[in-house]
Amino acid sequence: LRRLDSSLRVRVVPNVCDAGLWAPATADALQWRRRHSIADNYIVILHVCRPDPIKNTALIVDALRCVYACRNYVLAFIGPGQSRLPDEKHLPSHVRILRDEGSKEIATLRAAYCAAQIVVVPSFYECFGNVVIEAALCGATVVASPRVGAAKLPELSGAVKILPFDVAAWTHEITATPGLRGDGAAASRASLAAAVGPERIGKALAELYEQITFAPTPARASA
């Protein structure tokens, strides 16, 4: 909006997210990995999305073509289904595709967030970005593109890394990923929960609507 008209006043308000539903769950994470036969030394890259080109899944597939053979990787999909890509068969043998799709259970998604070393959000456009917030509340490390709005929340600065649309950069980040962590990502869960909680978001929306309702109408020059 600012690019279209620099005179516009733009206010960004995140979605409400119930922090009570999203929290670190080590036992559930280990169970999720065992259920899908994922060894402790495997690196799990989690992509939570609907089947839509705007989610830019192809970037992750391209990045995984170049990861070192000295480690094993699992690219896990969670979403409505139909995430099959026509070129995934060209991935190297040390990269495995896992689909845990179709489930609407919050517990399943929470366990997957906690089980992954990286949650990737490479979208070309992601207005809401609830995946970023949910994953961070679960203690996950998140890597996102510059077009993911929620990734820029100040409270997420320790948990989210923003990368450009560059395959080499994503490959490097995936390759440098440490093994299973025990303490979660470096984000303050309390401050993030407060930032996206109903009290603060409700207040922000009320202030915004009040400004819109009672703002004076700007004078416009007649033609």
N, C-alpha and C positions, 0 to 999 in steps of 0.2 A: 504493500500500500504506500509506503514511504517513497518507493521508487517511482510509483505512478504520480504521486502528488506530494511534494515535500512539505506542503503546508498542513497536511492532515495530522491530527493528533491521534496517535495509535497507542492503545493500551492492550497489553497481552495478559490474559487471565488463564491460568492452567485449568485443566479438568479437575473435578473433585476425584480423589482416589482414597478409598477406605484402607488406611494403613493396617487396620486390624486383620485384613485378609491376606496381607503380604508380609512375611517375616522369615528370617533364616530358619531353615528346617534341615539340619544335617542328616538326621536319620532318614527322613523321607527322600533326600537327595541320593543317599547311598542305595536305598531300596530301588529308586527309579533307575539308577545306573545298572544295578544287578539285574533288574527285570529286562533290561535291553542288552544284557551281556556286554557291558562297557567296563573294561578293566580300569583300575585306578590310575594307570599311567597314560590313559587315552585323553586327548584334549577334545572337549565337547564344545562345539560352536553352535549356539542355539539361535534359530531364526523363527520368530513368532510373527506370523502374518497370514493374511488371506491371499488367495492366488490372484495377484494383480501385478502387471509389469511395473507399476509405479513403486512397488516395494523393492525393486532393483536386486532381486535375488541373484541375478546373473553375475553381479560384481563379486559376490562371495564365492561363487563357483569358479570364476576366473582366478581369484586370489588363491584358492586352494589347489589349483593346478601347479603352483610353483612352490608349495611348502616342502621342506626337507623330508627326505625319506627316513630320517633317524627317529621320527616320532610318528605315532598313529593318531589320526584325527577322525572325529565323528561330526558330520554336519547334520544336526537334528532339526526337523521341521515340526512345529506345532501350529495348528490353525484349522480352518474348515476343511482342508484337503485339496487335492488337485495341484499340488506344488511341484509335480514332475516337470523337469526341464529337458528339452530335447538334447542338450549337449552334456548332461551330467555323466554319461557313459565314458567320457574321455578323462574323467578324474583319475589320478594315480591310484595304485592298489592300496596305498597306506591311508587313503581317505575313504571313509564309509558314509553312506547316506542312511539316515534313520528317519522314519516318519511315525510320529505319535499323534496322528491327526484325527479330528472329528470329535474328540472329547470336549465337553463343556464344563468339566469338573475343575474348579479353582484349585483344588488340592494337587491335581496332576500338573497344572501349569506352575504352581508354586514350587513343587519338587523339581521340575525341570530347570527353572530359574536357578535354584540352589545347586543343582548338579552340574551346571555348565561353567566352564572357565571363562567363556566370553558369550555375552548376548549381543548379537549384531543387529543393527538397525540402519541399513544402507540406503534407505528410501530416497527417491528423488523428491518426494514431498510427504511430510508427515505432520499434519496440523496438530493432532492431539498428542501423540507420542506416549500414550499410557503405558506401553510396553517398557519404555525407558524408566518410568517412575516405579512401576511394579517390580521390575528386575532389581533396581537399586535398593528398594525397601527390603528385598530378600537378600541383600548383601552381594549381589552379582556385580561383575565388572561389565560395563556396557561400552560398546564402541558404536558410534553413530555418525551419520553424514551431517554436513552443515545445514541440511534442509529439515532437520528434525527439531521442532520448536522446543519441546520439553527438555532436550539435552542441554539447553543454555540456561536452565534454572541455576542460580548461584548455589543453591543447596546441593546440587549434583556435581559440583566442580571436582570433588575427590573421587567420584565413582564413574564418571563418563568421560571418555576420550572422543573428541570430534576429529574425524579424518576427512580429507578431501576425497573427491571421486577419482581416486588413483589406485589402480589394482596393486601396484608395488607397495604402496603404503599399507594397505589392508593385509597383504601377504606378510609384510614385516611384523605387523602387530600380532597377527595370528601365530607366527613362528616364535615370537618372543614371549608368548603367553606362559606363565608359570603353571605348575601342576595344581592339583586340588588344594584349595586354600582352606584354612580352618577358621579364619576370623572375618571373612567377608571383605568387601571393598571398603576403601577409606572414605565413607560418607557418613554424615551424622544422620542416623535414622530419625531421631527425634525432630530435628529441624526440618527434614524433608517431609515427614508426616504432618507437621504443623503447616508447612507451606502449601500443601495440597489438600488439607483437611477442609471439611464443610464450613467451619467457622470463618476461616480466613478467606476462602473463595467466595462464600456468601456475602461477606462484607465488601470484598472487592467488586463484586457484581452490583451490589446495591449502590455503592458509590458511583460506579460507572453509569448506571441507569439514571441516577439522580443528576449527574452532570449533563447527560443527554437531554433529560426532560426539562431542566431549568436553564440550560445554556441559552444565551441570547442568539437570535438568528443573525448570522453575519450579513452585512449589507453587500449586495452585488450590483455592480455597474450595469445599467440598462444597455440594451443593444442599440 
